[in-house]
Amino acid sequence: MLELLLMRHAKSDWQAEFGADRDRPLNRRGRAAAKTMGVVIADAGKVPGRVVTSPAVRAAATAELAISAGDWKTEIVVDEGIYSEGPEGLFEAVRRHGAGTESLMVVGHQPTMSLVVSRLIGGGSIRFPTAAIAGVALPVRDWDVIGRSIGELQFFLTPKLVGSGPG
């Protein structure tokens, strides 16, 4: 059985100076939430074998802060498809980078995160606040077959739920 963790980037700083959308940084609350969620995942024994992140500054920073705060011994990979290609780009990134690990985390954006979880579990609508993490169990042995209606939602954690303030 494989496990896919999906994390939306933490709260970004709309007041900061940035050029393109992908350059928008995290705000103070976002940095704190990313760290908290990294510790929570470590404490729960759910540290992924690999993290794949969008190249957007806010997503990559979320991944790096979570990894550092949780003291994960985890490889991090950047994949453009998570930023620019919606759910299909995320599924392709999982297929590209999942080999060799049974647990993979993807750090990305809305509405992609909600759409992917919904597809994996066969429907429903999930509100995915910033820095939230969904854990989906996949009853398959190979990331190449990831797709619709094959998963089971194991958990859904938000910063607000774990005590890191509003999500």
N, C-alpha and C positions, 0 to 999 in steps of 0.2 A: 504494500500500500504506500502511495506517495502522499505527501502533504504540501499544499501550496498555501503560503501566507501572502495575503495581499494587504499592503499598507498604503494609505493615501499620505501624501506629503503633509508635513505639519504646517501650521498657520504661517502664511507669508506676510512680508512687510510691504504693504502697498504705499507706504510713505517714503520708503527708501528710493534713492536714485538708481534706476536701472534702465537699460536700453530696451532690448527685446523682452518679451514675456518670459522666455526661458532663463533670463538673468535675474529674475526677482528673487531676493533672498528671504530667509526666514526672519520672523520678528522674535522678540525675547520670549514670548509665550510659546511660540512654535519650537524654539530651541529647547525649552524646558520640557515640553510635551514629548518631543522626539527622544530625549534622554530617558524620561520616565517610561516610555513604552519599550525602550531597549532593555531596561532593567526588569520590567514586568515579564517580557518574553523569556529572558534568561532565568528568572525565578520560577517560571512555569515549566522550564525544561523544554522549551519550544524553539531553541536557537536553530535557525536554518543552516544547512550546509553551504549554501551560496545565496548571495543577495544580488538581484539584478535591478538596477535603477534607471529611471529616466535620466537623460543628461541635464535636465533643467536644474538650476542651482538649488532651488527649494527642495527638490526630490533627492538629489545627491547628498545635500547637507543633512536631510532627515535620516537617510540611510547611514551616513558616517557617524552622526551623533548617537543613533540607537546602538550601532555596533560598538562604539567606544564606551558608552555608559554601561552597557550590558556586559562588557568584556567578552564579546563573542570572538571566537577564533574562526572567522568566516571570510571567505573570499567575496569581493564585491566586483561586479561587472556593470558597465554602462552600456545601455542599448537604446539607440535612437527610436526604434519602433514603439517603445512604451510612451514616448512623448508625442509622436506625430501620426501614429497609425491606428489609434483607437483599440477596441477589443481584439481585433485580428492581429494587430501588431504586438499586443501583449502575449497572445497565444503563441505567435511565432517566436517571440523572445524566450518564452518558456521552453519551447521545443529546441531552440538553439543552445540554451545554456543549462538545461536541466540534467544532462547526462552526467553520471557519476555521483549524483546526490539523490537522496530520498526525500529531502525537505528543501524547498526553494521559497525565498521571499522575493516578491516584486514590489518595488516602491514606485508609485505613479500618481495618477491624477483622476479627477472626476470629469465626466461621468463614467469613464472607463472602468474604474474599480467596481462601482455598483453594477454595471452591465455585465462584467465578467463573473462576479459572484452569482448573479441571477442566472446566467447561462449555465454555470457549472452545477448549480443545485436544482435546476429544472424550473426556475420561475421565481416569482416574488419580487418585491422591491425593497432594497436596503438603502437607508439613508447612511451615507458614508462621510461622517465629519472628518475634519483634518486630523491627522495622526492616528486614525482608527486602523485597527488590524483585524482582518477576517482570516480564520484558519479553516481551510477546506480539505477534508480527507478525500483522496481519489483512489478508488478501488482498482487501480491498474498498476502495472509494473514498469511502464515506459511512458515518458513525457510526450512522445510522439502522438499518442492517442488522446491527448487532452482535448476536451470539447464539451458539448452540451449535455446537461443532465446526467453527469457521471459522478458528481461529488456530493458530499454531505458536509454541511456547515457544522464545524466542531465548536467554534467560539467566535465571538465578535466583541472586541474590546475597544473602548474609546478612552481618551484621556480623562474625560469627566467621570466615567465609571471607575477608573482606577485612582482617582484623587489628584489629577493634575490640572484641575480647573475645567472651564468650559471647553467642549469639543468643537 
